[in-house]
Amino acid sequence: MKRIPLPTVPNGWYKAIDSDALGVGEVEPLSILERELAVYRGQDGRARVVDAYCAHLGAHLGHGGTVSKNALVCPFHEWRWDGDDGRCLAIPYADRIPARARIRAYPTCERNGYVAFWFHAEGAAPSFDFDRIPETADPGYRLYKRAHWELDSHVQEIYENVVDVAHFRSLHKMDVKQIAWQPVGSPDAPTVRLWVDLRRDNSSQAAEGGETKIESFMYGPGLQVTRLSGRMRGVSVNSLTPLRAERVRVEHAYYVERSDAASEKEVEAFWEYYMQDHYLDFRIWNHKRFLERPVLAEGDGDVAMFRRWFSQFYSEPTSSGGDA
């Protein structure tokens, strides 16, 4: 029996690579979303994501592939592939291109410091967009550091923390004053906003009086931003990327105000405390089992409503809810 009986890859936008990790003319392999992909940057500066295996004889385009203008060239026989629609553009030794010569190309965009691409199990076009995060391009902010982890979990399991009100108090020892979550715009909107007002006895993160505010936006199953204010103001740009069944990569990029008077040690302490909160969740996620009908009590939060909301990202139906 699977520990997490959910489809591994929900439909949505996912991070492919950090923007500064992919130069013009460069190609990188990706082993994510239960498949092999290749991401490359054309001479026009645009990044593109395609299935990695050449439709000719199966060479991996991410290992030894090259870029010609804006096409990806197979390292085996130099077939040229269009990264926008997946068509074969040229075969160096043939005049006619076979009608079936095509690989899967994914809708791709670049913002917030990373390249993102759209995945849908049935190949449908993007049904929603995600916000530009102004701090990532604001000269008043700087990228402090990046961090990443791999967990034995699932993106839905991680996102359910949004509505798990009780765990903020029991696991994180937060004195929560106010907490709320809601889809942005309509009950079935693909973006969710979470905000938490709390008090905590920690001078590294909390402002005078112990106050801290957290606001998060989740853009479908794969992308997220969290803004924190307390000892200082910071932004965590996050992504969740399924790798394979019950294996997820979690990535954070931390931005902090340049104008903040805090020393580097204080900045480090601010983000270290934030990360330590996540480590508490990691230990739970790595080992917990997804229960399709959990036994819930008053005060647990609206798990059933959240699961109904999240189900929009699956192409196949799933069970949800619980018994109170």
N, C-alpha and C positions, 0 to 999 in steps of 0.2 A: 504494500500500500504506500502511495506517495505521501510524504510528510506535508506537502503543500499541493493539493490537487487543483491547481489553477493553470490555465494556459500560460506558458512561460513568457510570451512576449505580447503584451497588450498593444493595441494600435495607438500610435502617437509619434511625437517628435523625440529623437534621442540624440545625445551628444556623440559625435564621431571622434573629434580630436580638438585639442586646443589650437587656436588660430596661429599662434607663434611657433607651433611644432610642425607646420607644413608650409614650406617655402614654394615659390613659383617653380614649376617644373618637377616638384617632388611627388613621390608616390609612397604610400604607407599601407601595410596590410592591417586589417582589423578582424579579430575573432570575437564577435559579439552577436547578440540576438540569435543564437543557435546557428550561425552561418559564418561563412568567410566572405569578407568584403574588402574592397580596396578604395581608398580615398586619395585623390590627387588634386593638385592645383594647376590649372591651365595657364597658358601664357597671358591670358586676359585677367589673371588674378583670382578667378572664381574657383572655388572648391567643388568637387563633384564626388559622389559616392556611387559605386556600382558593385554588383556581385563579382566576386573575385575570379571565378573560373571562366577562362576563355571558352566560348561555345564551339571552337574549332576542335582542339584536342585536349582541353582541360587544364592548360597551364594556369598557374596562379598569377594573376596580373599584379598583385601587390608585392611579389618577390621577383624583382628584376624588370618589371614593367617600366616603360619610359613615357614621357610626355612629348607629343609632337603638336605644336600649336595648342589646341584645346582638346586633343584626342589622347586616349590612353592606348599605348602600343604594347602588344603582347611580346614578352621576351622570347617566345618559342619560334613563331613564324612571322612575327611583325604584322599581324592583322591589327587594324586600327579601329578603335571603338569610340563611339560618341557617348560621352558621359552624361548628356542631357536626356537622350531618349533610348540609348542602348543599341542603336543601329551600328552595323559594321560599315565603316566609311571606305575602306580600301584593303585590298589584298595585294601585296607587292608582286606576286607571280601569277595573278589571275585577273582577267578583264571583267568577268561576271561575278557578282556577289550573290551567294545563295540567299534565297528568300527568307530562310529561317535563321540567318546569321544575325542574332540579336542576344544581348545580355540584359539583365534587369538593371535599370538605372533608377535611383531614388531621388525624389524632390529634395533639394538641398538649399539651405540658407546659412548665412554667417552673421552672427551678432553676439554681443555679450561676452566676447573673448573666446568663442568656440565655433566650430562648424557643427551644425545640426542637420539631421536628415529625417525624412518622414518614412515610417514603416506602417504598412497595413497588410494584414494577413491575406486579404483578397485583392491586393493591388489597387485599392481605391485611392483617389486623389486626396490631398490634405483637406480635412474638414474643419480645422481651426488653426489659429496662429498663436504665437507666444510673444510676450512683450519684449521690447528693448529695455534693458536695465540701465538707466542713465548713469549710474555710478561707475560702470565699467569703462565709459568713455569720458568721464568728467575729470578734467585736470586737477580738480580739488580732491580727488581720491587717488590712492595708489594700490596696486596689487601687493598685498603683504606676503602671502604664501599660498601654495596649493597643497592639498592633501587628498589621498585616495585610499580606499580600502576595498577588499572583496569579502562579501558576506554570503553565508549559506542561507539565503532568504529569497524573497520575492518582492517585487515593487509594491504590490498591493499590501502586503504585510507591513512594509515600512510606512506606507502612507496612512495606514489605519491609526497610527499615533495621533493623527490630527483630531480624531474624535474620542480618543481614549483619555477622557478627562481625569479619571482616578489615578492614572500612572504618573501624571505630573507631580502629584503630591507624594505618592508612595515610593516611586522609583527615584525621582529627581529631587525629592524633598523641597519642592517649591511651595511657597505660600501664595497660592494663586488667588488674585483678587477678581479677575475677570478673564473668561476664556470664551471664544466663539469661533465658529467656522461656518462658511456658507459659500455656495457656488456664486460666481460673479456674474450678475445679469439675469439669470433664470435658474430654476432648480436643476436643469440638465446642462448648464453651461460647462464647458470642459476645464475652466479655470476655477480654482478654489482659493479663498482667502481665509487665513487663520490669524487671529491676534490673541495675545496673552499679555495681561498686566500682572506682574507678580512682585513679591518682595523676597529678597534672599540675603542671607548674612555672608556676603562675599564682597570685599572691597575691590577686587580685581575687575568685576563686571558691573556691580550695582552702583548706581549713583548715590549721592548723599541721601540718607533715609532708607537705603536698601531697595530702591525702586529700579526695576528693569522692565522694558517693553520689548516684545517680540512680535513681528508681523511677517507672515510668510504668504507667498503666492505659489501655487502648484499649477503648472501648465500641462494638463494631461498627466500621463504616468511617468514621464521621463525627465522633466525639467522643473526647477524650483529656484526661488530666491527667498532669503530670510534677512530681514533688517532687524538689527539689535540696537537699542539705545539704553544707556545706563552710565557706566564709568566713561564711556566714549561711544561714538556712533560707528557702526560697522555694517558691512553687507557681505553675506555669504551666498555665493552663486553656486548652486548645487545641481547635480545630475544623478539620476539612477539609470543604470544600463543593464538589462538582463544579459548575462553571458551564455548561460545554458540553464537547464532545469535546476531550480533551487540554488542558483549562483548569480549574485548581483554585484556590479561594481558601483560604488558610491564615490563621487568626486565632489570636492569643495574647493572653491577659490575665494579667498578672503580679501576684501577691500576695506581700507580704513581711510578716514579723512586725513589729508596731508596737513591741514591746518591745526589738527589736534595737538595740544601742547604736551601730550603724554610722551614719555621716553619710550625707546624701543622695548625695554623690559616690560613696561606697562602694557604696550600693545600685545606683546607675547603672552602676558598673563591673561589678558582679556580673551584672546582666542583659545588659549589652552583650557580655560575654564569652560568655554563653549564646547570644545571637543570632548572634554571629559564627560559632559552630559551625554554626548552621543555614544561614548564607549559603554555607558550603562545600558543603552538600548541595544547596542551590538551584541552584547552577551545574551540578551533575551532572544533577539531575532535569529541568531545562529543556531538556536536549539528548539525554539517553540514550534508547535504544530498548528497548521491552519485548521480550525474547526468550522465546518460549514454551518452547524447549528450550535453556537456556543450558548452556555447557560449564563444569562446576563442578570444583573441586579440594578435596582434604581441607583442612578448616579454613575453608571458606567459610560454614559454618552450614547449617541445615536449610531451604533454600529450598523444596524440594518439599513438606515437611510444612506449612510456612507457607502455601503456595499452596492446598493442600488445605483448610486451615482457612479461608482467606479465601473460598474458592469458595461457602461456605454463604450468602453475601450476594448471590449472583447468581441470577436466575430462569432463566437460560440457561447451559448448560455451557460451561466454558472449559478450555483446556489448562493443564497445570502441570508443574513438575518441571524436570529437566535431566539432562545427561549428565556423570557424573564421570569 
